[in-house]
Amino acid sequence: MKRYSLDKRKIKIALLEGIHKSAVEYFLANGYSNIETFSGSPSEKELAALIKNVNIIGIRSRTQLTAEMLKMAEKLFVIGCFSIGTNQVDGHAAKMLGIPVFNAPFSNTRSVAELVIAECILLMRNIPAKNAAAHKGKWDKSASNSYEIRGKNLGIVGYGHIGSQVSILAEALGMNVYYYDIVKKLSLGKAVACNSLEELLSVSHVVTLHVPETPLTRNMIGEREIGLMRQGACLLNASRGSVVNINALSKAIASGHIRGAAIDVFPEEPASNSDPFISELQQYDNVLLSPHVGGSTIEAQENIGTEVAEKLVRYSDTGSTIGATNFVQISLQPNVNAQRFLHIHKNEPGLLKEINYVFTSRGINIAAEYLQTDPDIGYVIIDTDSDLDSSIMKELKCIPGTIRARMLY
């Protein structure tokens, strides 16, 4: 059994925003017991007080870990985003503090895809407007403006984990699938790749967006792009709120150019369930509005809890950063016969030689070593044939350019 330099029971873990209990269960099963859970997102003041003393923090989408906040994290060595995105964390600032960030890019894929297909059917059948009329006592029994989705063209912008899953489900229901992605992807089934966003918009009866939030995707769908869509097409956004210009969409709905929309994400979202939600799209009966719940199913949250907790435990136990969104990807298998050290440093010439000298000057054999760098940092995992105490850490941390060093076991 491994003897860890820091007893797992003393590693302090904070899980915020009602993260699924599967995360706690995974930590407990792997020997971590100092876990505190919070049902909501703390205020900035509360977060500043909390983050000072935790080693591992788990958040969802509401908690913002800015560069200023991360500077207060004196003991933090890893961050888990229990979500697809990580834009709630300043990833570069975390990296320069030697803190990798992990997320769950796969676990809620099915949940989002199912919601998109359901919204597609409801909009094509004009159900949102008929539902609103029924609630007001109006019986609108008519086939007017109602269509099957079979044989219709679905345009998917972003053919990643979710987009490709939507593609599979849509084709199974008889839709013709078109997609556009800035990276060349393998088409699934009979899906057809479009050469441009403009081409996709012009052929689709329904357009669904599945892209990350980047400078390229900000206001990706604005007045010009909506104008390129077919008369009477529908628009779905379950990606990021910044991707669609809401004012342009509102005008297109008012004019009848867009027959309906389903929006799950917004440029500005309430900080909590008790805060009011305001959108100019609320005036339209043919628009489905949902409170950022694309991935909010019991199954997805359970899977996310396990997926991210597993990555956090792996990093804490072995130093592996495979799957980190802001860090170099590095991993060495656990070695029962060696002592392991982690060293994160600025990417400067000669540093690896200095690190190795700390061990070789003592006559210690380096059994295994793996270094990976990017333009900003270098990260090395070193296994040695030794049984050193923690005093060696002072020497490792004194090497110029060192960001963070840990003796793992």
C-alpha positions, 0 to 999 in steps of 0.5 A: 500500500502506498504511503502518501506524503500528505495523508488523503484523509487530510486533503481538504475537498470542497464541492459546490453548487449541489454536485451529485453525490456520486462525486462524494462516493468516488472520493470516499471509495478512494480514501478521501474523507475530508469533504465539504459539500455546498448546495449553492454557489457562495458569494464572492466573499464566502468563496474567498474565505473558503478557497484559502484552505482547500486543496481540491475544489469542485464547481459547476457553472455559477462559481467564478474562479477569476485570476484574483480569486485564484491568487487567494488559493494558498493550498489549492492544487487542482480544480474540477469543473463538473460541467462541459465548459470551463469558461467559469475558470481563468484557465491561464491564471490557474496554469501559471499557478500550477493548477490543472483544471478538469471537466466532463466533456462526455457525460451529459452528451446524451441528455443534451441531444435528447432535449434538442430532438424533443425541441425540434419535434415540438417546434416543427409541430407548432406545439409551443404556440398551441400549448400557450393558446390552450393555457389561455382557453383557446382550442387551436385544433389545426394542422396548419403550420405543423410538420413531421420532422421526417424528411426535413433537413437538420443543420448541426453547427459543431460536430463534436460529442453532442453534435454527432450524438444529435446527428445519430438520433435525428437520422434514426428519426428520418431527418437529413443531417447536414453539419458544419465544423471548423475541424474536419470530422468523420461523418456518421451515418449519412450526415453530409458535411457543409463547406461553410456555415452559410451553406448549412444555414441555407439548406436547413429547416432546423439549425441547432448549435453545439459550439464552445464559447470562443472569440470565433463563436461570439455572436456567430449567429447574428442578423446576417446569418439569420437572414441566410436561413430559410423562411420559416426555419427554426433555431435551437441553441443549447451551447453558449449564450454568447453564440446568438445575438438575441436581439437579431433573433427576436426581430426575425421571430417578430417578422415571421422569418424564423418560425420558432426557437428553443433557447437553453442558454443566454448572454446573461443568466440569473446567479441563482434560482431565486433571482429573476430571469428577463429576456426579450424572447419571453413575449413570443409563444412560439419560443421555448425557453429553458433555464440552462438545463440541457445537461440537467438530468439525474443520469447526466449529473451522476455521470459527471460527478463520477467522471470529474471526481475520477480525474481529480483523484487520478491527478492527486494520486499519480500526477496524471493531467490527461484530460486537463483543459489548461495543462500539458498532458502527462502521465506515468503509471503508478510505480509501487517500488519508487518514490514520486515527485511532481515539479511544475515550472516556467518553461525556461532552458536548463530547469530540468537539469537543475531538477535532476541535480537535486537527486543525482547530487545525492547519488539517487537513481532516477527510475523514470521521468516524463517531461511535457512543456507548452510555451508557458510551463513545463511539468515533469513527473519523476520516480526515484529509487529513494525513501526521502523525507519532505526536506528535499522539497525545500531544495526543489522549490528553491530552484529558480522558475519553480511554480509548484512542487509536490512529493506524492509518495 
